[in-house]
Amino acid sequence: MIAGLYRRYAPELVRYIRKYTEDQAAAEDIVQEAFLRAFRGFADYRGGSPRAWILTIVRNCHHSWWQDQKRSR
């Protein structure tokens, strides 16, 4: 399931997050981290739109990344 979501949504999500990070490598890392969290938390998935579920995780990962960037400045 997660592998299928990755193949289907990862390119779109990287493009989406890249708009905010302005860094391709950071966007790829954020999306990769999101899919790792999705894999670990798959038991908590309650159904519904898988795209919305993974997008929420990606947004949360981006927020964490942004907080880390602010702290390191």
Contacts in CASP RR format, 6 or more apart in sequence:
PFRMAT RR
TARGET T0000
AUTHOR 0000-0000-0000
METHOD contacts of the structure
MODEL  1
MIAGLYRRYAPELVRYIRKYTEDQAAAEDIVQEAFLRAFRGFADYRGGSP
RAWILTIVRNCHHSWWQDQKRSR
1 42 0 8 1.000
1 50 0 8 1.000
2 35 0 8 1.000
2 38 0 8 1.000
2 39 0 8 1.000
2 42 0 8 1.000
5 35 0 8 1.000
5 38 0 8 1.000
5 50 0 8 1.000
5 54 0 8 1.000
6 35 0 8 1.000
9 50 0 8 1.000
9 51 0 8 1.000
9 54 0 8 1.000
9 55 0 8 1.000
10 31 0 8 1.000
10 35 0 8 1.000
13 31 0 8 1.000
13 34 0 8 1.000
13 54 0 8 1.000
13 55 0 8 1.000
13 58 0 8 1.000
14 24 0 8 1.000
14 27 0 8 1.000
14 28 0 8 1.000
14 31 0 8 1.000
15 27 0 8 1.000
16 55 0 8 1.000
16 58 0 8 1.000
17 26 0 8 1.000
17 27 0 8 1.000
17 30 0 8 1.000
17 31 0 8 1.000
17 58 0 8 1.000
17 62 0 8 1.000
18 24 0 8 1.000
18 27 0 8 1.000
20 62 0 8 1.000
20 66 0 8 1.000
21 27 0 8 1.000
21 30 0 8 1.000
21 62 0 8 1.000
21 65 0 8 1.000
26 65 0 8 1.000
29 65 0 8 1.000
30 58 0 8 1.000
30 61 0 8 1.000
30 62 0 8 1.000
30 65 0 8 1.000
31 58 0 8 1.000
31 61 0 8 1.000
33 61 0 8 1.000
34 54 0 8 1.000
34 57 0 8 1.000
34 58 0 8 1.000
34 60 0 8 1.000
34 61 0 8 1.000
35 54 0 8 1.000
35 57 0 8 1.000
37 57 0 8 1.000
37 60 0 8 1.000
37 61 0 8 1.000
38 45 0 8 1.000
38 53 0 8 1.000
38 54 0 8 1.000
38 57 0 8 1.000
45 53 0 8 1.000
47 53 0 8 1.000
END
